[in-house]
Amino acid sequence: MVGEVVRTPKVTERIGFLLARHAAITDRRIREAFGATGLTPRSGLTLMHLAETGPISQQALIEVLGVDPSVMVGILNDLEDRGLAERRRDSADRRRHIVRITRSGTTLLTKVQRALTAVERDLFADLDDEEVARLHDLLGRIRTAPDDPACTEH
């Protein structure tokens, strides 16, 4: 219709800005939870993945986590120096390294998991289980990709 005024939503009503604000707060809280254990989010995610999958080749870990090989070497060096993970040559193919979480890594990961659970419990305190599940489903359908250039560690 000619002359119709299109209402522009207030910035506080725009879902993109709401998501960005909540993402920034969530990111800070998650970094603090990891930081309390001396881990970065990437090293923590690496340990979490190792705990889920068990021993895995370093190359497969690089591919699954979508990390540059040189970055992964740094993460694994740090985790090994702290006794949280270890790399061993694959007996079937000496060119490959197999990475696994250590007992110390598993112990630390238990603390990390508790801290992350506390963060999520606080963030979603006003939502019931069904709403949290629905939010999870909706967020999974947003058109973003893990390899987006914006998905880099600060």
C-alpha positions, 0 to 999 in steps of 0.5 A, a space after each residue: 500500500 502506498 504511503 504505508 509506514 513500515 515499523 522498524 523494531 527497536 534494537 532491543 526487539 531485534 532477535 539478532 541483537 538479543 542472540 548476540 547479547 546472550 551469546 556474549 554473556 554465555 561466552 564470558 561465563 563459559 570462558 570463566 568456567 574453563 579458566 577456573 581450571 586453567 583451560 581455554 575453551 579449545 583445550 577444554 573442548 579437546 579434552 571433552 572430545 577425547 573423553 567422549 571418543 576415547 583414543 583417536 588419531 591426531 589427524 582425526 581430532 584435527 578434522 573433528 574439531 575443525 582446528 588448524 594442525 599447528 593450533 592442535 599441536 599447541 593445544 596438545 603440547 599444553 595438555 601433555 605438559 599438564 599431564 591431561 592428555 598424551 600422544 603415542 605413536 600408532 603401533 600399526 602406523 608409526 607416522 600417526 599419533 594416537 591421542 588419549 585423555 589421562 586420568 588427571 585429564 578425566 579428573 579435571 574434566 569432571 570439574 569442568 563439566 560441573 562448572 559448565 552445568 552450573 553455567 547452563 543451569 543459571 542461564 536457563 533457570 527461567 526455562 523448563 526442560 521442554 523449553 530448553 529442549 525447544 531452544 536447543 532445537 531452534 538454535 540448531 536450525 539457525 543458518 550458521 556454520 562452525 567454519 564461519 570466520 567469526 568462530 575463532 577463539 579470542 
